[in-house]
Amino acid sequence: MPNATTEHPAWQLTADLDGFLARAEEFLRSEPAPHTVLLSVMENLRVRGLRTYGDGAPLFGTYADADGAVRGVFVQTPPRRVVVGPVAPEAAEALARQLAEVAPDLPGVVSERATAEAFARAWEERTGAGATPGTRQRLYRLGTLTPPGPAPAGRARVATAADRSLLARWHDEFGEAVGERSGMAPGAWADSRIAYGGVTLWEGPDGTPVAMAGVTRRIAGQVRVTPVYTPAARRGRGYGGAATAAVTRAALDAGASEVLLFTDLANPTSNGLYQRIGYRPVGDYAQWEFGR
C-alpha cells in the first residue's frame, strides 16, 4: 500500500486522506449527487478514523484532465469494493489496470452503471479473473415530498442512546435482508448515527418501534436516506414509508438542500413507494464482483 502519492499520467493514488481531500474535495462538492457515497465515506473516515471500515489502510485516487483539473475520484477501504465516481470509459479502464498492480485482491467495484462495467471488463482482461454483475441500484433525488396517506397509527421520533441495541440489531438484520454486510460494526454504526440524530424511528401507538429510516451526515448541502428497515413481521402496514417521509421532512427542516436515496432495481415495491413519496430517478448504478 503506498504511503505517499504515486504519479500516473491520469490517476494519482495515495493513502493520505488529507492530501486527497485537498485535491479532490472541491470537485466532489461541485457535483455532490453522483458522488454521494464517496462524500459519505470520506466524512466517516475523517470523523471516525481511517480504520472505520476495516483494518486495512484505505486507498484514494484522483483522475485529472490535461490541464490538471480533477475529473474523477475513487476510494477503496479494504476489504470492501472500490467505489468510483462516474468517469469516461477510458478513465475507468486505466484505473482498473493500475489497481490490478497495487490491489490485486480487490473484491469488486461499485459505480455508475457504465463506469462500473468499463472497470469490470478491463479488470477481467488485465487479471484473468472473472467479473460477475451484482446488485443494480437506482439513485433518486427528492422532488416534492408527498407523505403517503393515510399514515399508519403512531409517530416518528429521533433515536437516542437508549435505542443503541435496537439500532445495532436492526442494522445487522437489514444487511442480511439485502445481502450486503456493512463495513462498520453494528454498535459502531449505531453510535455514529446517534451522535448526530441520524436515525428516525416510527413507533406504534403503544410506543414500540416498528421501523427505522436513517440519513447520512449533511455534506455539500445533501443527505442520503439509508437504511430504511422494517422487521419482517411488521411489513405491509406502511411503517417504512411513514418513517422515510418523516426522516425526509426532518432533513429538509434541518437545512438539507437535496435529499437522495438508492433503491435495489430488483425490488419494484420500494421503487414504487419512493416515487409516490416524491423521489425522482437520477441514474443507475451497478456492483460487480471479482473472482480470485
TAHU-V686003 format. One line per field, one symbol per residue. ss: DSSP state (H for helix, E for strand, - for the rest). Layout:
ss=???
//
This chain:
ss=-----E----EEEE--HHHHHHHHHHHHHH--HHHHHHHHHHHHHHHH----------EEEEEE-----EEEEEEE-----EEE----HHHHHHHHHHHHHH-----EEEEEHHHHHHHHHHHHHHH---EEEEEEEEEEEE------------EEEE--HHHHHHHHHHHHHHHHHH-------HHHHHHHHHH---EEEEE-----EEEEEEE---E--EEEEEEEE--HHH----HHHHHHHHHHHHHHH----EEEEEEE---HHHHHHHHHH-EEEEEEEEEEEE--
//
